[in-house]
Amino acid sequence: MEAGGYPYNWTSPMSIKKETLKINGMSCGGCVKSVTRALTQTEGVTVERVEIGLAEITYDPALVTPEAIAAAIDEAGFELAEGV
Ligand SMILES: [Cu+2]
C-alpha cells in the first residue's frame, strides 16, 4: 500500500543552495568559459549562468564547501569577491 510521499533516496531540494557569486578579474568570453569550466568541474556545483563578473550556481553543501568553490575560482585565475 502506498503511503504517499517520496522515496528515501531522493535528494531533498531543500538542501540545495543557490548563490550569485561576484568574481573579480573576468573581462571577456574566455574568462566566462574558464570560470564555467572551473565550477562545472567542482563536484556538487551546478552552473546556472555565468557572465563577466558573476556566476549563478546551485550547490549541495553536503558535497562541496564554500571554501572549495572559492578555491576552484582562485585556481582558474580569478578572485571571488562576494558570495558563498
Ligand atoms: Cu578573458
PDB file of the backbone (N, CA, C, O) and the ligand in Angstrom, with CONECT records:
HET     CU  A 101       1
ATOM      1  N   MET A   1       0.843  -1.212   0.000  1.00  0.00           N
ATOM      2  CA  MET A   1       0.000   0.000   0.000  1.00  0.00           C
ATOM      3  C   MET A   1       0.874   1.256   0.000  1.00  0.00           C
ATOM      4  O   MET A   1       1.830   1.365   0.767  1.00  0.00           O
ATOM      5  N   GLU A   2       0.530   2.180  -0.860  1.00  0.00           N
ATOM      6  CA  GLU A   2       1.297   3.427  -0.975  1.00  0.00           C
ATOM      7  C   GLU A   2       0.898   4.398   0.134  1.00  0.00           C
ATOM      8  O   GLU A   2      -0.273   4.744   0.285  1.00  0.00           O
ATOM      9  N   ALA A   3       1.864   4.816   0.882  1.00  0.00           N
ATOM     10  CA  ALA A   3       1.581   5.761   1.958  1.00  0.00           C
ATOM     11  C   ALA A   3       1.729   7.199   1.484  1.00  0.00           C
ATOM     12  O   ALA A   3       1.429   8.139   2.219  1.00  0.00           O
ATOM     13  N   GLY A   4       2.189   7.359   0.260  1.00  0.00           N
ATOM     14  CA  GLY A   4       2.409   8.709  -0.262  1.00  0.00           C
ATOM     15  C   GLY A   4       3.777   9.216   0.117  1.00  0.00           C
ATOM     16  O   GLY A   4       4.513   8.540   0.836  1.00  0.00           O
ATOM     17  N   GLY A   5       4.124  10.376  -0.347  1.00  0.00           N
ATOM     18  CA  GLY A   5       5.431  10.931  -0.056  1.00  0.00           C
ATOM     19  C   GLY A   5       6.459  10.456  -1.062  1.00  0.00           C
ATOM     20  O   GLY A   5       6.110   9.911  -2.109  1.00  0.00           O
ATOM     21  N   TYR A   6       7.713  10.662  -0.748  1.00  0.00           N
ATOM     22  CA  TYR A   6       8.794  10.408  -1.691  1.00  0.00           C
ATOM     23  C   TYR A   6       9.704   9.288  -1.205  1.00  0.00           C
ATOM     24  O   TYR A   6       9.839   9.063  -0.003  1.00  0.00           O
ATOM     25  N   PRO A   7      10.322   8.595  -2.139  1.00  0.00           N
ATOM     26  CA  PRO A   7      11.303   7.575  -1.736  1.00  0.00           C
ATOM     27  C   PRO A   7      12.426   8.219  -0.925  1.00  0.00           C
ATOM     28  O   PRO A   7      12.757   9.391  -1.107  1.00  0.00           O
ATOM     29  N   TYR A   8      12.997   7.427  -0.035  1.00  0.00           N
ATOM     30  CA  TYR A   8      14.045   7.926   0.846  1.00  0.00           C
ATOM     31  C   TYR A   8      15.248   8.505   0.114  1.00  0.00           C
ATOM     32  O   TYR A   8      15.841   9.490   0.553  1.00  0.00           O
ATOM     33  N   ASN A   9      15.602   7.881  -1.006  1.00  0.00           N
ATOM     34  CA  ASN A   9      16.882   8.222  -1.618  1.00  0.00           C
ATOM     35  C   ASN A   9      16.831   9.447  -2.531  1.00  0.00           C
ATOM     36  O   ASN A   9      17.821   9.780  -3.183  1.00  0.00           O
ATOM     37  N   TRP A  10      15.706  10.097  -2.576  1.00  0.00           N
ATOM     38  CA  TRP A  10      15.658  11.324  -3.364  1.00  0.00           C
ATOM     39  C   TRP A  10      16.449  12.418  -2.659  1.00  0.00           C
ATOM     40  O   TRP A  10      16.362  12.583  -1.442  1.00  0.00           O
ATOM     41  N   THR A  11      17.208  13.149  -3.432  1.00  0.00           N
ATOM     42  CA  THR A  11      17.915  14.285  -2.869  1.00  0.00           C
ATOM     43  C   THR A  11      16.893  15.369  -2.549  1.00  0.00           C
ATOM     44  O   THR A  11      16.123  15.790  -3.412  1.00  0.00           O
ATOM     45  N   SER A  12      16.899  15.802  -1.325  1.00  0.00           N
ATOM     46  CA  SER A  12      15.949  16.838  -0.942  1.00  0.00           C
ATOM     47  C   SER A  12      16.320  18.170  -1.586  1.00  0.00           C
ATOM     48  O   SER A  12      17.451  18.632  -1.438  1.00  0.00           O
ATOM     49  N   PRO A  13      15.388  18.786  -2.292  1.00  0.00           N
ATOM     50  CA  PRO A  13      15.674  20.101  -2.893  1.00  0.00           C
ATOM     51  C   PRO A  13      15.988  21.142  -1.829  1.00  0.00           C
ATOM     52  O   PRO A  13      16.600  22.171  -2.115  1.00  0.00           O
ATOM     53  N   MET A  14      15.562  20.866  -0.591  1.00  0.00           N
ATOM     54  CA  MET A  14      15.795  21.813   0.492  1.00  0.00           C
ATOM     55  C   MET A  14      17.283  21.986   0.788  1.00  0.00           C
ATOM     56  O   MET A  14      17.701  23.029   1.291  1.00  0.00           O
ATOM     57  N   SER A  15      18.077  20.968   0.476  1.00  0.00           N
ATOM     58  CA  SER A  15      19.487  21.033   0.841  1.00  0.00           C
ATOM     59  C   SER A  15      20.315  21.783  -0.199  1.00  0.00           C
ATOM     60  O   SER A  15      21.470  22.123   0.057  1.00  0.00           O
ATOM     61  N   ILE A  16      19.736  22.040  -1.364  1.00  0.00           N
ATOM     62  CA  ILE A  16      20.482  22.710  -2.424  1.00  0.00           C
ATOM     63  C   ILE A  16      20.418  24.223  -2.208  1.00  0.00           C
ATOM     64  O   ILE A  16      19.351  24.799  -1.999  1.00  0.00           O
ATOM     65  N   LYS A  17      21.588  24.841  -2.266  1.00  0.00           N
ATOM     66  CA  LYS A  17      21.641  26.291  -2.070  1.00  0.00           C
ATOM     67  C   LYS A  17      21.908  26.999  -3.382  1.00  0.00           C
ATOM     68  O   LYS A  17      22.673  26.516  -4.217  1.00  0.00           O
ATOM     69  N   LYS A  18      21.274  28.143  -3.558  1.00  0.00           N
ATOM     70  CA  LYS A  18      21.502  28.949  -4.750  1.00  0.00           C
ATOM     71  C   LYS A  18      22.299  30.180  -4.360  1.00  0.00           C
ATOM     72  O   LYS A  18      21.994  30.841  -3.367  1.00  0.00           O
ATOM     73  N   GLU A  19      23.320  30.484  -5.146  1.00  0.00           N
ATOM     74  CA  GLU A  19      24.167  31.636  -4.829  1.00  0.00           C
ATOM     75  C   GLU A  19      24.514  32.399  -6.104  1.00  0.00           C
ATOM     76  O   GLU A  19      24.684  31.809  -7.171  1.00  0.00           O
ATOM     77  N   THR A  20      24.613  33.704  -5.974  1.00  0.00           N
ATOM     78  CA  THR A  20      25.199  34.504  -7.039  1.00  0.00           C
ATOM     79  C   THR A  20      26.580  34.937  -6.572  1.00  0.00           C
ATOM     80  O   THR A  20      26.720  35.650  -5.578  1.00  0.00           O
ATOM     81  N   LEU A  21      27.592  34.499  -7.300  1.00  0.00           N
ATOM     82  CA  LEU A  21      28.971  34.814  -6.934  1.00  0.00           C
ATOM     83  C   LEU A  21      29.427  36.027  -7.716  1.00  0.00           C
ATOM     84  O   LEU A  21      29.231  36.100  -8.929  1.00  0.00           O
ATOM     85  N   LYS A  22      30.037  36.984  -7.024  1.00  0.00           N
ATOM     86  CA  LYS A  22      30.668  38.105  -7.725  1.00  0.00           C
ATOM     87  C   LYS A  22      32.139  37.775  -7.859  1.00  0.00           C
ATOM     88  O   LYS A  22      32.796  37.428  -6.877  1.00  0.00           O
ATOM     89  N   ILE A  23      32.653  37.883  -9.060  1.00  0.00           N
ATOM     90  CA  ILE A  23      34.010  37.427  -9.341  1.00  0.00           C
ATOM     91  C   ILE A  23      34.828  38.550  -9.971  1.00  0.00           C
ATOM     92  O   ILE A  23      34.422  39.162 -10.959  1.00  0.00           O
ATOM     93  N   ASN A  24      35.994  38.805  -9.370  1.00  0.00           N
ATOM     94  CA  ASN A  24      36.913  39.815  -9.894  1.00  0.00           C
ATOM     95  C   ASN A  24      37.858  39.193 -10.913  1.00  0.00           C
ATOM     96  O   ASN A  24      38.226  38.024 -10.799  1.00  0.00           O
ATOM     97  N   GLY A  25      38.243  39.974 -11.897  1.00  0.00           N
ATOM     98  CA  GLY A  25      39.278  39.542 -12.839  1.00  0.00           C
ATOM     99  C   GLY A  25      38.751  39.031 -14.152  1.00  0.00           C
ATOM    100  O   GLY A  25      39.536  38.687 -15.035  1.00  0.00           O
ATOM    101  N   MET A  26      37.414  38.970 -14.314  1.00  0.00           N
ATOM    102  CA  MET A  26      36.846  38.498 -15.582  1.00  0.00           C
ATOM    103  C   MET A  26      36.691  39.682 -16.534  1.00  0.00           C
ATOM    104  O   MET A  26      36.241  40.757 -16.137  1.00  0.00           O
ATOM    105  N   SER A  27      37.077  39.465 -17.817  1.00  0.00           N
ATOM    106  CA  SER A  27      36.984  40.592 -18.741  1.00  0.00           C
ATOM    107  C   SER A  27      36.478  40.215 -20.130  1.00  0.00           C
ATOM    108  O   SER A  27      36.196  41.098 -20.940  1.00  0.00           O
ATOM    109  N   CYS A  28      36.361  38.934 -20.417  1.00  0.00           N
ATOM    110  CA  CYS A  28      35.937  38.554 -21.770  1.00  0.00           C
ATOM    111  C   CYS A  28      35.285  37.179 -21.778  1.00  0.00           C
ATOM    112  O   CYS A  28      35.130  36.540 -20.737  1.00  0.00           O
ATOM    113  N   GLY A  29      34.907  36.737 -22.968  1.00  0.00           N
ATOM    114  CA  GLY A  29      34.241  35.448 -23.107  1.00  0.00           C
ATOM    115  C   GLY A  29      35.128  34.287 -22.701  1.00  0.00           C
ATOM    116  O   GLY A  29      34.638  33.252 -22.250  1.00  0.00           O
ATOM    117  N   GLY A  30      36.451  34.462 -22.862  1.00  0.00           N
ATOM    118  CA  GLY A  30      37.381  33.416 -22.445  1.00  0.00           C
ATOM    119  C   GLY A  30      37.342  33.220 -20.936  1.00  0.00           C
ATOM    120  O   GLY A  30      37.422  32.094 -20.443  1.00  0.00           O
ATOM    121  N   CYS A  31      37.216  34.329 -20.207  1.00  0.00           N
ATOM    122  CA  CYS A  31      37.120  34.267 -18.751  1.00  0.00           C
ATOM    123  C   CYS A  31      35.829  33.561 -18.342  1.00  0.00           C
ATOM    124  O   CYS A  31      35.809  32.758 -17.409  1.00  0.00           O
ATOM    125  N   VAL A  32      34.759  33.877 -19.058  1.00  0.00           N
ATOM    126  CA  VAL A  32      33.472  33.238 -18.782  1.00  0.00           C
ATOM    127  C   VAL A  32      33.609  31.725 -18.936  1.00  0.00           C
ATOM    128  O   VAL A  32      33.108  30.954 -18.118  1.00  0.00           O
ATOM    129  N   LYS A  33      34.305  31.313 -20.017  1.00  0.00           N
ATOM    130  CA  LYS A  33      34.496  29.876 -20.242  1.00  0.00           C
ATOM    131  C   LYS A  33      35.347  29.255 -19.148  1.00  0.00           C
ATOM    132  O   LYS A  33      35.052  28.156 -18.677  1.00  0.00           O
ATOM    133  N   SER A  34      36.409  29.957 -18.737  1.00  0.00           N
ATOM    134  CA  SER A  34      37.294  29.428 -17.700  1.00  0.00           C
ATOM    135  C   SER A  34      36.550  29.238 -16.387  1.00  0.00           C
ATOM    136  O   SER A  34      36.685  28.208 -15.727  1.00  0.00           O
ATOM    137  N   VAL A  35      35.765  30.241 -16.018  1.00  0.00           N
ATOM    138  CA  VAL A  35      35.013  30.164 -14.764  1.00  0.00           C
ATOM    139  C   VAL A  35      33.957  29.066 -14.850  1.00  0.00           C
ATOM    140  O   VAL A  35      33.757  28.306 -13.902  1.00  0.00           O
ATOM    141  N   THR A  36      33.285  28.993 -15.999  1.00  0.00           N
ATOM    142  CA  THR A  36      32.260  27.959 -16.187  1.00  0.00           C
ATOM    143  C   THR A  36      32.875  26.570 -16.036  1.00  0.00           C
ATOM    144  O   THR A  36      32.309  25.690 -15.387  1.00  0.00           O
ATOM    145  N   ARG A  37      34.074  26.390 -16.664  1.00  0.00           N
ATOM    146  CA  ARG A  37      34.732  25.084 -16.590  1.00  0.00           C
ATOM    147  C   ARG A  37      35.139  24.763 -15.156  1.00  0.00           C
ATOM    148  O   ARG A  37      34.928  23.649 -14.677  1.00  0.00           O
ATOM    149  N   ALA A  38      35.724  25.747 -14.473  1.00  0.00           N
ATOM    150  CA  ALA A  38      36.196  25.519 -13.106  1.00  0.00           C
ATOM    151  C   ALA A  38      35.041  25.123 -12.186  1.00  0.00           C
ATOM    152  O   ALA A  38      35.175  24.229 -11.351  1.00  0.00           O
ATOM    153  N   LEU A  39      33.915  25.798 -12.351  1.00  0.00           N
ATOM    154  CA  LEU A  39      32.772  25.500 -11.485  1.00  0.00           C
ATOM    155  C   LEU A  39      32.117  24.177 -11.864  1.00  0.00           C
ATOM    156  O   LEU A  39      31.692  23.414 -10.996  1.00  0.00           O
ATOM    157  N   THR A  40      32.039  23.910 -13.170  1.00  0.00           N
ATOM    158  CA  THR A  40      31.430  22.664 -13.641  1.00  0.00           C
ATOM    159  C   THR A  40      32.210  21.459 -13.129  1.00  0.00           C
ATOM    160  O   THR A  40      31.633  20.417 -12.819  1.00  0.00           O
ATOM    161  N   GLN A  41      33.545  21.617 -13.044  1.00  0.00           N
ATOM    162  CA  GLN A  41      34.399  20.503 -12.616  1.00  0.00           C
ATOM    163  C   GLN A  41      34.427  20.339 -11.103  1.00  0.00           C
ATOM    164  O   GLN A  41      35.034  19.397 -10.593  1.00  0.00           O
ATOM    165  N   THR A  42      33.775  21.247 -10.380  1.00  0.00           N
ATOM    166  CA  THR A  42      33.726  21.140  -8.926  1.00  0.00           C
ATOM    167  C   THR A  42      32.522  20.291  -8.530  1.00  0.00           C
ATOM    168  O   THR A  42      31.378  20.645  -8.816  1.00  0.00           O
ATOM    169  N   GLU A  43      32.793  19.173  -7.874  1.00  0.00           N
ATOM    170  CA  GLU A  43      31.720  18.256  -7.513  1.00  0.00           C
ATOM    171  C   GLU A  43      30.716  18.933  -6.589  1.00  0.00           C
ATOM    172  O   GLU A  43      31.094  19.614  -5.636  1.00  0.00           O
ATOM    173  N   GLY A  44      29.436  18.738  -6.882  1.00  0.00           N
ATOM    174  CA  GLY A  44      28.388  19.285  -6.036  1.00  0.00           C
ATOM    175  C   GLY A  44      27.886  20.636  -6.501  1.00  0.00           C
ATOM    176  O   GLY A  44      26.912  21.165  -5.966  1.00  0.00           O
ATOM    177  N   VAL A  45      28.567  21.205  -7.521  1.00  0.00           N
ATOM    178  CA  VAL A  45      28.180  22.516  -8.038  1.00  0.00           C
ATOM    179  C   VAL A  45      27.480  22.358  -9.382  1.00  0.00           C
ATOM    180  O   VAL A  45      27.947  21.621 -10.251  1.00  0.00           O
ATOM    181  N   THR A  46      26.355  23.054  -9.548  1.00  0.00           N
ATOM    182  CA  THR A  46      25.678  23.125 -10.835  1.00  0.00           C
ATOM    183  C   THR A  46      25.683  24.575 -11.298  1.00  0.00           C
ATOM    184  O   THR A  46      25.225  25.465 -10.581  1.00  0.00           O
ATOM    185  N   VAL A  47      26.200  24.807 -12.491  1.00  0.00           N
ATOM    186  CA  VAL A  47      26.285  26.163 -13.026  1.00  0.00           C
ATOM    187  C   VAL A  47      24.959  26.526 -13.693  1.00  0.00           C
ATOM    188  O   VAL A  47      24.490  25.822 -14.588  1.00  0.00           O
ATOM    189  N   GLU A  48      24.372  27.616 -13.255  1.00  0.00           N
ATOM    190  CA  GLU A  48      23.124  28.089 -13.857  1.00  0.00           C
ATOM    191  C   GLU A  48      23.422  29.101 -14.968  1.00  0.00           C
ATOM    192  O   GLU A  48      22.836  29.044 -16.049  1.00  0.00           O
ATOM    193  N   ARG A  49      24.333  30.017 -14.686  1.00  0.00           N
ATOM    194  CA  ARG A  49      24.599  31.099 -15.622  1.00  0.00           C
ATOM    195  C   ARG A  49      25.922  31.746 -15.242  1.00  0.00           C
ATOM    196  O   ARG A  49      26.203  31.945 -14.060  1.00  0.00           O
ATOM    197  N   VAL A  50      26.728  32.070 -16.232  1.00  0.00           N
ATOM    198  CA  VAL A  50      27.969  32.805 -15.966  1.00  0.00           C
ATOM    199  C   VAL A  50      28.045  33.961 -16.942  1.00  0.00           C
ATOM    200  O   VAL A  50      27.822  33.786 -18.140  1.00  0.00           O
ATOM    201  N   GLU A  51      28.357  35.131 -16.438  1.00  0.00           N
ATOM    202  CA  GLU A  51      28.655  36.250 -17.312  1.00  0.00           C
ATOM    203  C   GLU A  51      29.824  37.012 -16.702  1.00  0.00           C
ATOM    204  O   GLU A  51      30.253  36.707 -15.589  1.00  0.00           O
ATOM    205  N   ILE A  52      30.334  37.989 -17.414  1.00  0.00           N
ATOM    206  CA  ILE A  52      31.502  38.707 -16.912  1.00  0.00           C
ATOM    207  C   ILE A  52      31.186  39.327 -15.558  1.00  0.00           C
ATOM    208  O   ILE A  52      30.270  40.141 -15.433  1.00  0.00           O
ATOM    209  N   GLY A  53      31.954  38.932 -14.548  1.00  0.00           N
ATOM    210  CA  GLY A  53      31.807  39.500 -13.214  1.00  0.00           C
ATOM    211  C   GLY A  53      30.927  38.713 -12.272  1.00  0.00           C
ATOM    212  O   GLY A  53      30.935  38.955 -11.065  1.00  0.00           O
ATOM    213  N   LEU A  54      30.160  37.761 -12.814  1.00  0.00           N
ATOM    214  CA  LEU A  54      29.336  36.992 -11.881  1.00  0.00           C
ATOM    215  C   LEU A  54      29.006  35.600 -12.394  1.00  0.00           C
ATOM    216  O   LEU A  54      29.048  35.321 -13.592  1.00  0.00           O
ATOM    217  N   ALA A  55      28.679  34.742 -11.443  1.00  0.00           N
ATOM    218  CA  ALA A  55      28.261  33.381 -11.752  1.00  0.00           C
ATOM    219  C   ALA A  55      27.095  33.020 -10.854  1.00  0.00           C
ATOM    220  O   ALA A  55      27.145  33.233  -9.642  1.00  0.00           O
ATOM    221  N   GLU A  56      26.053  32.476 -11.444  1.00  0.00           N
ATOM    222  CA  GLU A  56      24.935  31.965 -10.665  1.00  0.00           C
ATOM    223  C   GLU A  56      25.080  30.451 -10.607  1.00  0.00           C
ATOM    224  O   GLU A  56      25.168  29.773 -11.631  1.00  0.00           O
ATOM    225  N   ILE A  57      25.102  29.946  -9.387  1.00  0.00           N
ATOM    226  CA  ILE A  57      25.250  28.498  -9.217  1.00  0.00           C
ATOM    227  C   ILE A  57      24.228  27.984  -8.217  1.00  0.00           C
ATOM    228  O   ILE A  57      23.678  28.743  -7.419  1.00  0.00           O
ATOM    229  N   THR A  58      23.988  26.690  -8.274  1.00  0.00           N
ATOM    230  CA  THR A  58      23.387  25.995  -7.149  1.00  0.00           C
ATOM    231  C   THR A  58      24.421  24.984  -6.678  1.00  0.00           C
ATOM    232  O   THR A  58      25.174  24.434  -7.481  1.00  0.00           O
ATOM    233  N   TYR A  59      24.454  24.741  -5.363  1.00  0.00           N
ATOM    234  CA  TYR A  59      25.385  23.746  -4.863  1.00  0.00           C
ATOM    235  C   TYR A  59      24.791  22.999  -3.681  1.00  0.00           C
ATOM    236  O   TYR A  59      23.898  23.477  -2.982  1.00  0.00           O
ATOM    237  N   ASP A  60      25.328  21.809  -3.495  1.00  0.00           N
ATOM    238  CA  ASP A  60      24.872  20.946  -2.414  1.00  0.00           C
ATOM    239  C   ASP A  60      25.900  21.010  -1.285  1.00  0.00           C
ATOM    240  O   ASP A  60      27.009  20.497  -1.439  1.00  0.00           O
ATOM    241  N   PRO A  61      25.556  21.625  -0.160  1.00  0.00           N
ATOM    242  CA  PRO A  61      26.509  21.791   0.937  1.00  0.00           C
ATOM    243  C   PRO A  61      27.008  20.456   1.497  1.00  0.00           C
ATOM    244  O   PRO A  61      28.023  20.408   2.191  1.00  0.00           O
ATOM    245  N   ALA A  62      26.286  19.372   1.191  1.00  0.00           N
ATOM    246  CA  ALA A  62      26.740  18.055   1.653  1.00  0.00           C
ATOM    247  C   ALA A  62      27.916  17.564   0.813  1.00  0.00           C
ATOM    248  O   ALA A  62      28.673  16.698   1.251  1.00  0.00           O
ATOM    249  N   LEU A  63      28.072  18.116  -0.398  1.00  0.00           N
ATOM    250  CA  LEU A  63      29.109  17.648  -1.319  1.00  0.00           C
ATOM    251  C   LEU A  63      30.263  18.619  -1.480  1.00  0.00           C
ATOM    252  O   LEU A  63      31.378  18.208  -1.802  1.00  0.00           O
ATOM    253  N   VAL A  64      30.011  19.896  -1.261  1.00  0.00           N
ATOM    254  CA  VAL A  64      31.051  20.887  -1.535  1.00  0.00           C
ATOM    255  C   VAL A  64      30.958  22.022  -0.513  1.00  0.00           C
ATOM    256  O   VAL A  64      29.869  22.430  -0.111  1.00  0.00           O
ATOM    257  N   THR A  65      32.134  22.522  -0.103  1.00  0.00           N
ATOM    258  CA  THR A  65      32.161  23.621   0.851  1.00  0.00           C
ATOM    259  C   THR A  65      32.361  24.946   0.104  1.00  0.00           C
ATOM    260  O   THR A  65      32.898  24.965  -1.004  1.00  0.00           O
ATOM    261  N   PRO A  66      31.924  26.051   0.720  1.00  0.00           N
ATOM    262  CA  PRO A  66      32.185  27.365   0.131  1.00  0.00           C
ATOM    263  C   PRO A  66      33.665  27.584  -0.138  1.00  0.00           C
ATOM    264  O   PRO A  66      34.042  28.228  -1.117  1.00  0.00           O
ATOM    265  N   GLU A  67      34.511  27.033   0.753  1.00  0.00           N
ATOM    266  CA  GLU A  67      35.957  27.174   0.580  1.00  0.00           C
ATOM    267  C   GLU A  67      36.415  26.498  -0.714  1.00  0.00           C
ATOM    268  O   GLU A  67      37.272  27.022  -1.425  1.00  0.00           O
ATOM    269  N   ALA A  68      35.838  25.332  -1.014  1.00  0.00           N
ATOM    270  CA  ALA A  68      36.224  24.597  -2.226  1.00  0.00           C
ATOM    271  C   ALA A  68      35.779  25.352  -3.473  1.00  0.00           C
ATOM    272  O   ALA A  68      36.469  25.333  -4.492  1.00  0.00           O
ATOM    273  N   ILE A  69      34.638  26.011  -3.397  1.00  0.00           N
ATOM    274  CA  ILE A  69      34.154  26.793  -4.537  1.00  0.00           C
ATOM    275  C   ILE A  69      35.077  27.994  -4.759  1.00  0.00           C
ATOM    276  O   ILE A  69      35.454  28.298  -5.891  1.00  0.00           O
ATOM    277  N   ALA A  70      35.434  28.669  -3.667  1.00  0.00           N
ATOM    278  CA  ALA A  70      36.345  29.803  -3.770  1.00  0.00           C
ATOM    279  C   ALA A  70      37.699  29.360  -4.313  1.00  0.00           C
ATOM    280  O   ALA A  70      38.315  30.069  -5.109  1.00  0.00           O
ATOM    281  N   ALA A  71      38.167  28.174  -3.878  1.00  0.00           N
ATOM    282  CA  ALA A  71      39.461  27.662  -4.326  1.00  0.00           C
ATOM    283  C   ALA A  71      39.429  27.348  -5.818  1.00  0.00           C
ATOM    284  O   ALA A  71      40.408  27.595  -6.523  1.00  0.00           O
ATOM    285  N   ALA A  72      38.322  26.810  -6.301  1.00  0.00           N
ATOM    286  CA  ALA A  72      38.207  26.477  -7.725  1.00  0.00           C
ATOM    287  C   ALA A  72      38.296  27.739  -8.579  1.00  0.00           C
ATOM    288  O   ALA A  72      38.931  27.746  -9.634  1.00  0.00           O
ATOM    289  N   ILE A  73      37.652  28.804  -8.108  1.00  0.00           N
ATOM    290  CA  ILE A  73      37.701  30.077  -8.833  1.00  0.00           C
ATOM    291  C   ILE A  73      39.111  30.655  -8.793  1.00  0.00           C
ATOM    292  O   ILE A  73      39.611  31.187  -9.784  1.00  0.00           O
ATOM    293  N   ASP A  74      39.736  30.538  -7.632  1.00  0.00           N
ATOM    294  CA  ASP A  74      41.097  31.022  -7.461  1.00  0.00           C
ATOM    295  C   ASP A  74      42.064  30.283  -8.383  1.00  0.00           C
ATOM    296  O   ASP A  74      42.930  30.894  -9.009  1.00  0.00           O
ATOM    297  N   GLU A  75      41.908  28.957  -8.458  1.00  0.00           N
ATOM    298  CA  GLU A  75      42.795  28.145  -9.289  1.00  0.00           C
ATOM    299  C   GLU A  75      42.624  28.464 -10.776  1.00  0.00           C
ATOM    300  O   GLU A  75      43.551  28.294 -11.567  1.00  0.00           O
ATOM    301  N   ALA A  76      41.435  28.926 -11.142  1.00  0.00           N
ATOM    302  CA  ALA A  76      41.186  29.287 -12.539  1.00  0.00           C
ATOM    303  C   ALA A  76      41.791  30.662 -12.870  1.00  0.00           C
ATOM    304  O   ALA A  76      41.816  31.081 -14.027  1.00  0.00           O
ATOM    305  N   GLY A  77      42.278  31.350 -11.826  1.00  0.00           N
ATOM    306  CA  GLY A  77      42.952  32.629 -12.044  1.00  0.00           C
ATOM    307  C   GLY A  77      42.088  33.843 -11.755  1.00  0.00           C
ATOM    308  O   GLY A  77      42.403  34.953 -12.183  1.00  0.00           O
ATOM    309  N   PHE A  78      40.991  33.632 -11.023  1.00  0.00           N
ATOM    310  CA  PHE A  78      40.097  34.736 -10.701  1.00  0.00           C
ATOM    311  C   PHE A  78      39.939  34.833  -9.189  1.00  0.00           C
ATOM    312  O   PHE A  78      40.458  34.006  -8.439  1.00  0.00           O
ATOM    313  N   GLU A  79      39.215  35.856  -8.761  1.00  0.00           N
ATOM    314  CA  GLU A  79      39.056  36.068  -7.333  1.00  0.00           C
ATOM    315  C   GLU A  79      37.589  36.220  -6.984  1.00  0.00           C
ATOM    316  O   GLU A  79      36.862  37.016  -7.579  1.00  0.00           O
ATOM    317  N   LEU A  80      37.173  35.431  -5.998  1.00  0.00           N
ATOM    318  CA  LEU A  80      35.797  35.530  -5.535  1.00  0.00           C
ATOM    319  C   LEU A  80      35.637  36.810  -4.699  1.00  0.00           C
ATOM    320  O   LEU A  80      36.281  36.967  -3.662  1.00  0.00           O
ATOM    321  N   ALA A  81      34.775  37.714  -5.164  1.00  0.00           N
ATOM    322  CA  ALA A  81      34.622  38.993  -4.470  1.00  0.00           C
ATOM    323  C   ALA A  81      33.517  38.916  -3.419  1.00  0.00           C
ATOM    324  O   ALA A  81      33.594  39.558  -2.371  1.00  0.00           O
ATOM    325  N   GLU A  82      32.493  38.123  -3.717  1.00  0.00           N
ATOM    326  CA  GLU A  82      31.323  38.098  -2.836  1.00  0.00           C
ATOM    327  C   GLU A  82      30.497  36.858  -3.165  1.00  0.00           C
ATOM    328  O   GLU A  82      30.414  36.430  -4.316  1.00  0.00           O
ATOM    329  N   GLY A  83      29.897  36.300  -2.135  1.00  0.00           N
ATOM    330  CA  GLY A  83      29.046  35.126  -2.349  1.00  0.00           C
ATOM    331  C   GLY A  83      29.629  33.887  -1.715  1.00  0.00           C
ATOM    332  O   GLY A  83      30.795  33.876  -1.323  1.00  0.00           O
ATOM    333  N   VAL A  84      28.859  32.883  -1.616  1.00  0.00           N
ATOM    334  CA  VAL A  84      29.061  31.628  -0.878  1.00  0.00           C
ATOM    335  C   VAL A  84      29.365  31.824   0.599  1.00  0.00           C
ATOM    336  O   VAL A  84      29.554  30.849   1.326  1.00  0.00           O
TER     337      VAL A  84
HETATM  338 CU    CU A 101      39.125  36.922 -20.530  1.00  0.00          CU2+
END
